[in-house]
Each structure stands twice: as C-alpha cells, then as structure tokens.
Amino acid sequence: MIQDSAKAGRTLDGARRPGSAGFGLPDNAAVQAEACAPRADAHWMRRALRLASMSLGMTAPNPGVGCVLVKNNELIGAGRHRRWGDLHAETAALADARARGHEPAGATAYVTLAPCTRTGRQPPCAQALVAAGVVRVVAALADPGQEDPSPHLPGIDYEVGCLGAVAAHIHGGFLSRITKGRPRVTGKWAMTLDGLLAKTGGGGWISSAGALALGRRRRRAFDAIIVGAGTARIDDPALLATRPRPHHDGRGPRRVVLGRTPIAAESRLRDGAAQLLLCTGQDGTPDPHDPPAVARWLGQLGCNDVLVEGGAIVHAAWLQADLYDRLDISVGGLTWTTGLPVVQADALRLPITAGVTWEHEQPPLLVDGTVMMRLRRR
Ligand SMILES: NC(=O)c1ccc[n+]([C@@H]2O[C@H](COP(=O)([O-])OP(=O)(O)OC[C@H]3O[C@@H](n4cnc5c(N)ncnc54)[C@H](OP(=O)(O)O)[C@@H]3O)[C@@H](O)[C@H]2O)c1
C-alpha cells in the first residue's frame, strides 16, 4: 500500500514520495509536526496510523483501526482491522503478540480509535485489553460511534488525543458518516490546461498512463465509485480498482451510476466484476438529481469514503450542494480549446470559489507529465 506512489512518481520538488500511497497518511512533515508528548508515544502511534491507512476502503461500515502493542519500548504485536467481520485491531495485535511468543500483560496499546466496548460481530476490544493485562492504552481519537466516549478500562491508564488530527484524517470517512450521516466525499476529475474535461467529439486522454494507473489503484481506498449516467453512456467505464482489496462483499468498491435513464444492457458496468448500484429514484433508491439525498443513502449503505468521478453535470450538482470534502484533480499538459468545461452551469462561481479554502493534503505528484493533486478543505 504505502509504496504505491513512490513507484508512481515524485513530488513536484523532485523528492521521492515519502512512504504514503497517495491516500491514507498525509505527508510525513504533517505527521511529525503534530506535538505529542512523550515523543515515544508519537513514534508508536505513527506505526498504528500506518496500519490504519492500509485498511482504508476495506472495512466499511467499520473504521479500519490500527493497533500496536509495546512493552519495554519494544514492539511486541501489531494488528489492524483488515475487513468487515474480521478481528478488530486490538484483538489482532494481541493475537500477533502471542503468536510471536510475547506476553501482552504489562504492555501499552496504541490504537488509532478508542477501543470498542460493544459486542458486535466481534467481542468488545476494551474487554480483551483488560483481560490481557495491558496496563496503558493510548488512543488517537475518541470514537463518536460509541455511546460512552471513554471506554470502561478498569486497571488501565487511558489517554486520548495522541496524533488525533492525523487519525481524524485517516478515519475521516467513518467520522463523517457517524457525525454527518454521510460519507466523506472526494470529487475527482482530470482536466486540460484550458480547463476541459472532455474533447468536443470525444476521444483523447488527458492523464498519462502512469497517472491513470495510480488513479485506478487509489480507487481501492474507497467504498464506492460514482459516475453520472452521461459518463456511463459515453465512456462505458469499468470503474474497477487495480487489484481490488477484499471489501466485505469480496470484490472491491461498489460502482454507482446516478441517472433516471437506465444504462445499456451491454454496459461494462454490468460485467459482475464488482457490485453495481443504479441510483435511478426507483427501487428504494433516492432521486439521483438530489446529491444530498444520494450522499445520505450511501451513508445508510455503510459507505465511509466515496469517490465521485463525474462528469460535468454531476460535478456541478455536487459542488453546488457543497458536498466535496476533498478534490482529486489531475492536470494534463495539453490544451483542447473546445470541449466540455470541468463543471457545467454556474457551479464554478459557487462553493469552490466562494470562501472555501482548499489545501494540499499531500505534496502534488508529477506522474509522467501529469500533475496529480489531492486537496482538502482547510
Ligand atoms: N476528465 C474527466 O475526469 C472525466 C470524468 C468523467 C467524465 N468525463 C467526461 O464527461 C462527459 C460526460 O459528462 P456529462 O456532464 O455529459 O454527464 P454526467 O455528469 O456523467 O451525467 C449526467 C447525467 O447524469 C444524470 N444526473 C446525475 N446526477 C444529476 C444531477 N444532480 N442533476 C442532473 N442530472 C444528473 C442525468 O441523467 P438522467 O437524465 O438519466 O437522470 C444527467 O444527464 C463524457 O464526455 C466523459 O468523457 C470526464
């Protein structure tokens, strides 16, 4: 996971990408900048956060928590929630420690989200940590999904907040779904230097082959990939992730088409390679022309992170509804002069330019001549 973008390119200042896949952890400087005392806690929490970033897009509706167990300043076990229904991070780390011949009693557990106290498909992690004799738990974030934000951990020193801002970024999709009732939404497009999304008459690629490949890999970190009916009809995209991770239905992110008009029977989206959801306003789906309703519906389906790939009508509507938390924008080094602008209608004058400040979540990448940016709301 973490090496993907290192393979794919360099940052614009020519440096090798630090070890992040272009999703997950923000750049190392941001991680290191956050004060966390004592220093050792920050060190171990970063390990747990890296594990958590590997589970993005795999565990919905659960958060992909990471955990490391440390005893006498040595890592004795590490675990993460790998997919929905599997062991939670804390129990995975305890099992890992025991499998390596270590006794977890007396250890400190670093977890990216407070240990759960409820029995779901897995027993409560708080209980497992207590039973194992762990003496200290350091959590990056409280869990807003728990009724009691401070877990009951008798006999354990409990602290929360270490690298909390980084954890809030990694678990941002889960936090959004729990607190706002909708997933974290990332809008994605590729555009020419003159701001076009598609060429008049169709055809032609904006992004380099390397940028397209990275874009396909990045889909793995999402629970759903969304396009409008226009894009489904004109491009006939497959919307698959490269080497999809085992999502809970086993086949990678869901593909979602927004449109009242049905898509063609021979569409590649109907190939069965990943789940296809047609949001038509029929069969219990919301009106596809109502982005907030679609976002809420995706939240109800358990999606934490979704990627809206367009096209122009969809981007205009979702920008107008102010739903984009992040933007993935690729700029190819070419001009087309005539074609479809990035967003139709008046949306460019709306939230994207009206008072919303965007910041680079990571340094931009230059991938075979295409600039790839990931921005988030400041
Ligand atoms: N460069 C890129 O990154 C990129 C990415 C994607 C697409 N594209 C290009 O974009 C072009 C397609 O864009 P497009 O703007 O024509 O189509 P689109 O945005 O993909 O789809 C528009 C259609 O989706 C439905 N729809 C969904 N949400 C809607 C809403 N909120 N309001 C109104 N209608 C909504 C409508 O169909 P119904 O009337 O059936 O409901 C509408 O006609 C293609 O040429 C494609 O190559 C480029």
The ligand as a Gaussian input file, in Angstrom:
#p B3LYP/6-31G(d) Opt

LIG

0 1
 N      -11.909000      14.188000     -17.469000
 C      -12.552000      13.543000     -16.515000
 O      -12.067000      13.400000     -15.378000
 C      -13.915000      12.973000     -16.782000
 C      -14.564000      12.205000     -15.815000
 C      -15.838000      11.734000     -16.064000
 C      -16.444000      12.042000     -17.277000
 N      -15.787000      12.784000     -18.199000
 C      -16.449000      13.149000     -19.449000
 O      -17.636000      13.833000     -19.130000
 C      -18.590000      13.594000     -20.155000
 C      -19.911000      13.253000     -19.510000
 O      -20.297000      14.327000     -18.674000
 P      -21.789000      14.849000     -18.652000
 O      -21.788000      16.119000     -17.918000
 O      -22.319000      14.807000     -20.041000
 O      -22.556000      13.673000     -17.893000
 P      -22.530000      13.135000     -16.391000
 O      -22.330000      14.239000     -15.438000
 O      -21.626000      11.965000     -16.314000
 O      -24.010000      12.557000     -16.277000
 C      -25.081000      13.426000     -16.416000
 C      -26.369000      12.654000     -16.340000
 O      -26.463000      12.009000     -15.084000
 C      -27.764000      12.207000     -14.527000
 N      -27.584000      13.019000     -13.339000
 C      -26.952000      12.555000     -12.233000
 N      -26.952000      13.471000     -11.268000
 C      -27.578000      14.551000     -11.743000
 C      -27.904000      15.810000     -11.194000
 N      -27.604000      16.110000      -9.924000
 N      -28.544000      16.700000     -11.955000
 C      -28.871000      16.396000     -13.225000
 N      -28.603000      15.196000     -13.805000
 C      -27.960000      14.284000     -13.072000
 C      -28.583000      12.808000     -15.618000
 O      -29.095000      11.700000     -16.341000
 P      -30.679000      11.335000     -16.301000
 O      -31.356000      12.405000     -17.048000
 O      -30.729000       9.989000     -16.936000
 O      -31.088000      11.326000     -14.876000
 C      -27.577000      13.551000     -16.455000
 O      -27.940000      13.680000     -17.798000
 C      -18.044000      12.478000     -21.001000
 O      -17.599000      13.030000     -22.245000
 C      -16.869000      11.961000     -20.227000
 O      -15.814000      11.538000     -21.097000
 C      -14.549000      13.252000     -17.985000

